[in-house]
Amino acid sequence: MAIKFGTDGWRGLIAEDYTFENVRLCAQGTASYFIKRGIASKGFLVGYDTRFNSEGFAAAVAEVTTANGVVTLLCDRPAPTPVAAYNLVARDAGGGAVITASHNPAQWNGFKFKPDYGGSASPEIVAELEALIASAEASGDVPRMSLAEAQAKGLLEYVDPRPSYLAHMATLVDVQAIRDAGLKVVVDSMHGAGGGYFAALISGGKTEVSELRADPNPAFPGMAQPEPIAHNLDALMAAVPAQDADVGLATDGDADRLGLVDESGRFTTTLETFALLCFHQLEVLGNRGPLVRSITMTSMVDKLAAAYDVPVFDTRVGFKYLGPVMMSENALLAGEESGGYAFRGNIPERDGILSGLMILDLMVKTGKTPSELLSMLIEKVGPHAYDRWDIDFPESRRELVETRVRAARPSTLAGMRVQNIDTRDGFRFDLEGGYWALIRFSGTEPLLRIYAEATDEGEVAALLGEARAIAGV
């Protein structure tokens, strides 16, 4: 089979596409990439999450890379993707890989490649990796070395990724002030790799941390998939008001995404959350710098940027597009609708744990609740509502759906004038007032995603309905 990377790495159904044979092909292509670039001795870090047999797949990667003479650093425990990615940077490694399917359902697993800067691989790197993986498959030459032999030869080192990451977080956020603030924080790790991290960072003082689903469970029971969005967070939304807590924080399967629940138990949309993070940096911390957003991200970012006189760069969906712009522009923040946010001073990659710390820092510095902060934001940028529909469809209809949408040239949607149609990644209809609707295919799952942002929920529902009618699904 041809192994193709989506918006962030290669993913497949365990035992169907995602097999040891295919994972070893990914490892061989990666080893060839390291050898080609002359960085085999710099170190290749391998991390893994809490999914079914992720540890075994990570070991299989290390067996192949070490057999190719690539010095390999293998995490000695499950690690969030941002933790593994930060470690490869801190250890000056040549790159790394994380065995994870992030937010996908339990039947999936994946292979995320991280270059030496710790972010998502750029399209150029992805193309080169795919070619090297295809070459490995064609040749059938994939050597393996036992981990015991690799360790004896000095080609393998086991590393604990937690200490350096936790220390780094304390340089980016005043965690002591959060510990001393007396907050009540409920954390939902969704049985993923982020379990225990918030407790390790902010407990031990007056602040109390209550954890839900902190234990690893590869079946991810009680949720459609470990994605921190409203329909998967019923327990968290109930627990926050029940415990009289100040805030709820949720991280996805590999903890690179954040979900936010306010003190009343209301889910705060990912668009609102990113706008709050931008507001924190620009207004509360007084920092300045460009903002980077995907085309699925809120126009509140653009309105904040205008208010604080900073530029905005928008990209296609995926941190393989946002990350390079973030680096080239020395951006202050980057964010996408999926709940992934990145910050200057950290790796150019999504980090759900750091995002949560930044929200807590915003609350501590302003003395306000999440709902009060959202009211402050709305005063600044005006009312915004948002929703997304994920629609399953037969892959056989993809061409037909795309043809229908490509041919559509509506002059209005939900009574709002269409000012522009952006086709860089799907079909985004830019509307008057900075609002929009978007139709695009998922880069990792057989789904059609329809997004909309408008002034209220009624307008959003109308936009989603009209966009779905255009797609004919």
C-alpha positions as CSV (number, residue, x, y, z in Angstrom):
1,M,0.0,0.0,0.0
2,A,1.1,3.6,-0.6
3,I,1.7,5.3,2.8
4,K,0.5,8.9,2.6
5,F,0.8,11.5,5.3
6,G,-2.3,13.6,6.0
7,T,-2.6,16.9,7.9
8,D,-0.2,15.5,10.6
9,G,1.5,12.2,9.9
10,W,0.3,8.9,8.6
11,R,-2.7,7.2,10.3
12,G,-4.5,3.9,9.7
13,L,-6.8,1.3,11.1
14,I,-4.9,-1.0,13.5
15,A,-4.4,-4.5,12.0
16,E,-5.8,-3.4,8.6
17,D,-3.5,-0.6,7.4
18,Y,-1.6,0.1,10.6
19,T,0.5,-3.0,10.9
20,F,4.0,-3.7,12.2
21,E,5.1,-4.2,8.6
22,N,3.9,-0.7,7.6
23,V,5.2,1.0,10.7
24,R,8.6,-0.6,10.0
25,L,8.5,0.8,6.5
26,C,7.9,4.3,8.0
27,A,10.9,3.7,10.3
28,Q,13.1,2.7,7.4
29,G,12.1,5.7,5.3
30,T,12.9,7.9,8.3
31,A,16.2,6.2,8.8
32,S,17.1,6.7,5.2
33,Y,16.1,10.4,5.6
34,F,18.5,10.7,8.5
35,I,21.3,8.9,6.7
36,K,20.8,11.0,3.6
37,R,21.1,14.2,5.6
38,G,24.1,13.0,7.6
39,I,22.4,13.3,11.0
40,A,22.3,9.6,12.0
41,S,24.5,10.3,15.0
42,K,22.5,13.3,16.2
43,G,19.8,11.2,17.7
44,F,16.2,10.2,16.7
45,L,13.7,10.4,19.5
46,V,10.7,8.0,19.5
47,G,7.7,8.7,21.7
48,Y,4.3,7.0,22.0
49,D,0.9,7.5,23.5
50,T,-1.6,5.2,25.4
51,R,-3.2,3.6,22.4
52,F,-3.4,-0.1,21.8
53,N,0.2,-1.5,21.6
54,S,1.7,2.0,20.9
55,E,4.7,0.9,23.0
56,G,5.2,-2.1,20.9
57,F,5.0,-0.1,17.7
58,A,7.5,2.4,19.1
59,A,9.9,-0.5,19.9
60,A,9.5,-1.7,16.3
61,V,10.5,1.7,15.0
62,A,13.6,1.7,17.3
63,E,14.5,-1.8,16.0
64,V,14.7,-0.5,12.5
65,T,16.3,2.9,13.1
66,T,19.1,1.4,15.2
67,A,19.7,-1.4,12.6
68,N,20.4,1.4,10.2
69,G,23.0,2.9,12.5
70,V,20.7,5.8,13.6
71,V,21.3,6.7,17.3
72,T,17.8,6.4,18.9
73,L,16.3,7.8,22.0
74,L,13.3,5.8,23.1
75,C,10.8,7.2,25.6
76,D,10.5,5.0,28.7
77,R,6.8,5.7,29.2
78,P,3.8,7.1,27.2
79,A,4.3,10.8,26.4
80,P,2.1,13.6,25.0
81,T,3.2,14.6,21.5
82,P,4.3,18.1,22.7
83,V,6.4,16.5,25.5
84,A,8.2,14.2,23.1
85,A,8.6,17.0,20.5
86,Y,10.1,19.4,23.1
87,N,12.5,16.7,24.3
88,L,14.0,16.1,20.9
89,V,14.6,19.9,20.6
90,A,16.0,20.1,24.2
91,R,18.3,17.1,23.5
92,D,19.4,18.6,20.1
93,A,18.3,15.5,18.3
94,G,18.0,15.3,14.5
95,G,14.3,14.7,14.7
96,G,11.8,12.2,16.1
97,A,8.6,10.3,15.7
98,V,5.5,9.8,17.9
99,I,3.3,6.7,17.7
100,T,-0.1,8.3,18.0
101,A,-3.4,8.9,16.2
102,S,-4.0,12.0,18.3
103,H,-7.8,12.5,18.5
104,N,-8.9,9.7,16.1
105,P,-11.1,6.8,17.4
106,A,-9.6,3.9,19.3
107,Q,-9.3,1.7,16.2
108,W,-6.7,4.0,14.7
109,N,-3.0,4.6,15.3
110,G,-0.4,6.7,13.6
111,F,3.1,7.8,12.9
112,K,3.9,11.5,13.4
113,F,7.4,12.6,12.2
114,K,9.0,15.6,13.8
115,P,12.0,17.4,12.3
116,D,14.7,18.9,14.5
117,Y,12.6,22.0,15.3
118,G,9.9,19.8,17.0
119,G,7.0,20.9,14.8
120,S,5.0,19.1,12.2
121,A,6.9,18.2,9.1
122,S,6.5,20.6,6.2
123,P,5.0,19.5,3.0
124,E,8.5,19.4,1.4
125,I,9.8,17.0,4.2
126,V,6.6,15.0,3.9
127,A,7.0,14.5,0.2
128,E,10.6,13.3,0.7
129,L,9.6,10.9,3.5
130,E,6.8,9.4,1.4
131,A,9.3,8.8,-1.4
132,L,11.8,7.1,0.9
133,I,9.1,5.0,2.5
134,A,7.9,3.9,-1.0
135,S,11.5,3.0,-1.9
136,A,11.8,0.9,1.2
137,E,8.6,-0.9,0.3
138,A,9.7,-1.5,-3.2
139,S,13.1,-2.9,-2.1
140,G,11.8,-5.0,0.8
141,D,15.0,-4.2,2.6
142,V,14.1,-3.3,6.2
143,P,16.8,-4.5,8.7
144,R,16.0,-5.0,12.4
145,M,18.1,-5.1,15.5
146,S,17.0,-6.2,18.9
147,L,16.7,-3.4,21.5
148,A,19.1,-5.2,23.8
149,E,21.8,-5.4,21.1
150,A,21.2,-1.8,20.1
151,Q,21.6,-0.7,23.7
152,A,24.8,-2.7,24.1
153,K,26.2,-1.1,21.0
154,G,25.4,2.4,22.2
155,L,22.7,3.0,19.5
156,L,19.8,3.0,21.9
157,E,19.1,5.1,25.0
158,Y,15.9,5.1,27.1
159,V,14.8,8.6,28.2
160,D,12.3,9.9,30.7
161,P,10.7,12.8,28.8
162,R,8.8,14.4,31.8
163,P,11.5,16.3,33.8
164,S,12.8,18.6,31.1
165,Y,9.4,19.4,29.8
166,L,8.0,20.2,33.2
167,A,10.9,22.5,33.9
168,H,10.5,24.2,30.5
169,M,6.8,24.9,31.2
170,A,7.8,26.8,34.4
171,T,9.9,29.1,32.3
172,L,7.0,30.0,30.1
173,V,4.2,30.4,32.7
174,D,4.3,31.5,36.3
175,V,3.2,28.1,37.6
176,Q,3.9,29.1,41.2
177,A,1.3,31.9,40.9
178,I,-1.2,29.4,39.6
179,R,-0.4,27.0,42.5
180,D,-0.9,29.9,45.0
181,A,-4.1,31.2,43.4
182,G,-6.5,28.8,45.2
183,L,-8.3,27.8,42.0
184,K,-10.3,24.6,41.7
185,V,-9.4,23.0,38.3
186,V,-11.0,19.8,36.9
187,V,-8.9,18.1,34.3
188,D,-10.1,15.5,31.8
189,S,-7.2,13.6,30.1
190,M,-9.6,11.4,28.1
191,H,-7.6,8.3,29.0
192,G,-4.8,9.7,26.9
193,A,-1.1,10.5,27.4
194,G,-1.7,13.8,29.2
195,G,-2.8,12.2,32.4
196,G,-1.1,13.7,35.5
197,Y,0.7,16.6,33.8
198,F,-1.5,19.4,35.1
199,A,-1.4,17.9,38.6
200,A,2.4,17.8,38.4
201,L,2.6,21.4,37.3
202,I,0.0,23.3,39.4
203,S,-0.9,21.3,42.5
204,G,1.0,21.4,45.8
205,G,-0.3,24.8,46.8
206,K,-3.7,26.3,47.4
207,T,-4.9,25.3,43.9
208,E,-6.8,22.0,43.8
209,V,-6.7,19.7,40.8
210,S,-9.3,17.0,40.3
211,E,-8.7,14.5,37.5
212,L,-11.2,12.6,35.3
213,R,-10.2,9.8,33.0
214,A,-6.5,10.2,33.9
215,D,-5.8,6.4,33.7
216,P,-4.7,5.1,30.3
217,N,-7.4,3.1,28.4
218,P,-6.8,2.4,24.7
219,A,-10.6,1.7,24.2
220,F,-11.4,5.4,25.1
221,P,-14.7,4.3,26.7
222,G,-17.6,6.8,26.9
223,M,-16.6,8.9,24.0
224,A,-16.7,8.7,20.2
225,Q,-13.0,9.6,20.0
226,P,-10.6,11.3,22.4
227,E,-11.2,14.7,20.9
228,P,-11.9,17.5,23.5
229,I,-15.1,18.8,22.0
230,A,-18.5,19.2,23.6
231,H,-20.1,15.9,22.7
232,N,-17.2,14.0,24.3
233,L,-17.0,16.0,27.5
234,D,-20.3,15.4,29.2
235,A,-18.5,14.2,32.4
236,L,-16.3,17.3,32.5
237,M,-19.1,19.7,31.9
238,A,-21.1,18.1,34.7
239,A,-18.2,17.9,37.1
240,V,-17.1,21.6,37.0
241,P,-20.4,23.0,38.4
242,A,-20.9,20.0,40.6
243,Q,-17.5,20.5,42.3
244,D,-18.0,24.3,42.3
245,A,-14.8,24.5,40.3
246,D,-13.4,27.5,38.5
247,V,-12.6,25.9,35.2
248,G,-12.4,22.6,33.3
249,L,-9.5,21.6,31.0
250,A,-9.4,18.6,28.6
251,T,-6.6,17.3,26.5
252,D,-7.0,14.8,23.6
253,G,-5.3,11.4,23.1
254,D,-1.8,12.8,22.7
255,A,-2.4,16.1,24.6
256,D,-1.6,18.4,21.8
257,R,-5.2,19.9,21.8
258,L,-7.1,21.7,24.5
259,G,-10.8,21.8,25.4
260,L,-12.1,24.5,27.8
261,V,-15.1,24.4,30.0
262,D,-16.2,27.5,31.9
263,E,-17.3,27.7,35.6
264,S,-20.9,27.0,34.7
265,G,-20.1,23.8,32.7
266,R,-20.4,25.5,29.3
267,F,-18.0,24.2,26.6
268,T,-16.0,27.1,25.3
269,T,-15.5,26.7,21.5
270,T,-12.0,26.2,20.1
271,L,-12.4,29.5,18.3
272,E,-13.3,31.4,21.5
273,T,-10.4,29.7,23.3
274,F,-7.9,30.8,20.7
275,A,-9.2,34.3,20.7
276,L,-8.9,34.3,24.5
277,L,-5.3,33.1,24.2
278,C,-4.6,35.9,21.7
279,F,-6.3,38.4,24.0
280,H,-4.1,37.2,26.9
281,Q,-0.9,37.7,25.0
282,L,-1.8,41.1,23.4
283,E,-3.8,42.8,26.2
284,V,-2.8,41.2,29.5
285,L,0.8,40.3,28.9
286,G,1.4,43.2,26.5
287,N,3.3,41.0,24.0
288,R,3.4,41.9,20.3
289,G,4.0,39.8,17.2
290,P,2.2,38.2,14.2
291,L,-0.7,35.8,14.7
292,V,-1.0,32.7,12.5
293,R,-4.3,31.0,12.0
294,S,-5.7,28.3,9.7
295,I,-8.6,29.1,7.4
296,T,-10.9,27.3,9.8
297,M,-10.0,29.6,12.6
298,T,-12.1,32.6,13.9
299,S,-12.2,36.0,12.4
300,M,-12.0,37.3,16.0
301,V,-8.3,36.9,15.6
302,D,-8.3,39.3,12.7
303,K,-10.3,41.8,14.7
304,L,-7.9,41.6,17.7
305,A,-4.9,41.9,15.4
306,A,-6.4,45.1,14.0
307,A,-7.0,46.5,17.4
308,Y,-3.5,45.8,18.6
309,D,-1.8,46.6,15.2
310,V,-0.2,43.2,14.6
311,P,-0.3,41.2,11.3
312,V,-2.3,38.0,10.7
313,F,-1.2,35.2,8.4
314,D,-3.7,32.5,7.4
315,T,-2.8,29.1,6.1
316,R,-4.3,25.8,5.0
317,V,-5.4,23.4,7.8
318,G,-2.6,21.6,9.7
319,F,0.4,22.6,11.6
320,K,2.6,21.5,8.7
321,Y,1.4,24.8,7.2
322,L,1.1,26.9,10.4
323,G,4.4,25.9,11.9
324,P,6.7,27.0,9.1
325,V,4.9,30.4,8.9
326,M,5.2,30.7,12.7
327,M,8.9,30.1,12.5
328,S,9.6,32.4,9.5
329,E,7.6,35.3,11.0
330,N,8.6,34.7,14.6
331,A,4.9,34.7,15.4
332,L,3.5,35.2,18.8
333,L,0.8,32.5,18.5
334,A,-0.6,30.1,16.0
335,G,-3.9,28.2,16.2
336,E,-6.3,26.0,14.3
337,E,-9.9,25.1,14.8
338,S,-9.1,21.6,16.0
339,G,-8.0,23.0,19.4
340,G,-4.3,23.1,18.7
341,Y,-2.4,26.2,19.8
342,A,1.3,27.1,19.7
343,F,3.3,29.8,21.4
344,R,6.4,31.7,20.8
345,G,9.2,30.4,23.1
346,N,8.0,26.9,22.8
347,I,8.2,24.5,19.9
348,P,6.2,25.5,16.8
349,E,3.7,22.8,17.5
350,R,0.3,22.4,19.2
351,D,0.6,22.0,23.0
352,G,-2.6,21.3,24.9
353,I,-0.9,21.4,28.3
354,L,0.8,24.8,27.7
355,S,-2.5,26.1,26.3
356,G,-4.3,25.1,29.5
357,L,-1.6,26.8,31.6
358,M,-2.0,30.0,29.6
359,I,-5.7,30.0,30.3
360,L,-5.1,29.5,34.0
361,D,-2.5,32.3,33.8
362,L,-5.0,34.6,32.2
363,M,-7.5,33.8,34.9
364,V,-5.0,34.5,37.7
365,K,-3.7,37.7,36.2
366,T,-7.1,39.2,35.6
367,G,-8.9,37.6,38.6
368,K,-11.8,36.7,36.2
369,T,-13.7,33.6,35.5
370,P,-13.7,32.1,32.0
371,S,-17.2,33.4,31.3
372,E,-16.2,36.9,32.4
373,L,-13.2,36.7,30.2
374,L,-15.3,35.8,27.3
375,S,-17.6,38.8,27.9
376,M,-14.5,41.0,27.9
377,L,-13.5,39.5,24.5
378,I,-16.9,40.0,23.0
379,E,-16.9,43.6,24.1
380,K,-13.7,43.9,22.0
381,V,-14.6,42.0,18.9
382,G,-18.4,41.8,18.8
383,P,-20.6,38.6,19.0
384,H,-19.4,35.4,17.4
385,A,-21.0,32.0,17.3
386,Y,-19.6,28.9,15.7
387,D,-20.3,25.2,14.9
388,R,-18.9,22.3,12.8
389,W,-20.7,19.4,11.3
390,D,-18.8,16.1,10.6
391,I,-20.6,14.1,8.0
392,D,-19.8,10.5,7.0
393,F,-20.0,9.8,3.3
394,P,-19.0,6.9,1.0
395,E,-15.5,7.6,-0.5
396,S,-17.0,6.6,-3.9
397,R,-19.0,9.9,-3.8
398,R,-16.1,12.2,-3.0
399,E,-15.5,13.2,-6.6
400,L,-19.2,14.0,-7.1
401,V,-19.4,16.0,-3.9
402,E,-16.3,18.0,-4.8
403,T,-17.6,18.7,-8.3
404,R,-20.9,20.0,-6.9
405,V,-19.2,22.3,-4.5
406,R,-16.6,23.5,-7.0
407,A,-19.4,24.5,-9.4
408,A,-21.4,26.4,-6.7
409,R,-21.2,30.1,-6.9
410,P,-23.8,31.4,-4.4
411,S,-24.1,35.2,-4.2
412,T,-25.5,34.9,-0.6
413,L,-25.6,32.4,2.2
414,A,-28.1,32.7,5.1
415,G,-28.9,36.2,3.8
416,M,-25.2,37.3,3.9
417,R,-23.4,38.4,0.8
418,V,-20.5,36.1,-0.3
419,Q,-17.5,38.4,-0.9
420,N,-15.0,35.7,-1.9
421,I,-14.5,32.0,-2.3
422,D,-11.2,30.6,-1.0
423,T,-10.2,27.2,-2.5
424,R,-6.8,26.7,-0.9
425,D,-8.1,24.0,1.4
426,G,-11.7,23.0,0.6
427,F,-14.2,25.8,-0.2
428,R,-14.4,28.7,2.2
429,F,-17.2,31.3,1.5
430,D,-16.1,34.6,3.0
431,L,-19.1,36.7,4.1
432,E,-19.7,40.3,5.0
433,G,-18.8,41.3,8.5
434,G,-15.9,38.9,8.6
435,Y,-18.1,35.8,9.0
436,W,-17.7,32.6,6.9
437,A,-18.6,29.1,6.0
438,L,-16.3,26.3,4.8
439,I,-16.7,22.9,3.2
440,R,-13.7,20.6,3.2
441,F,-12.7,16.9,3.4
442,S,-10.9,15.7,6.5
443,G,-7.2,15.0,6.0
444,T,-7.2,12.0,8.3
445,E,-10.7,10.4,8.2
446,P,-13.5,9.7,5.6
447,L,-15.5,12.7,6.7
448,L,-16.8,15.9,5.1
449,R,-16.5,18.8,7.5
450,I,-18.7,21.8,7.3
451,Y,-17.8,24.9,9.4
452,A,-19.5,28.2,10.0
453,E,-19.0,31.3,12.1
454,A,-21.6,34.1,12.4
455,T,-23.2,36.4,14.9
456,D,-25.5,33.9,16.6
457,E,-26.4,30.2,16.7
458,G,-29.4,30.7,14.4
459,E,-27.3,32.2,11.6
460,V,-24.6,29.5,12.1
461,A,-27.2,26.7,11.8
462,A,-28.6,28.4,8.6
463,L,-25.1,28.6,7.1
464,L,-24.4,25.0,7.9
465,G,-27.6,23.8,6.4
466,E,-27.1,25.8,3.2
467,A,-23.5,24.6,2.9
468,R,-24.6,21.0,3.3
469,A,-27.3,21.5,0.6
470,I,-24.5,22.7,-1.7
471,A,-22.5,19.6,-1.0
472,G,-25.5,17.3,-1.5
473,V,-24.7,15.1,1.5
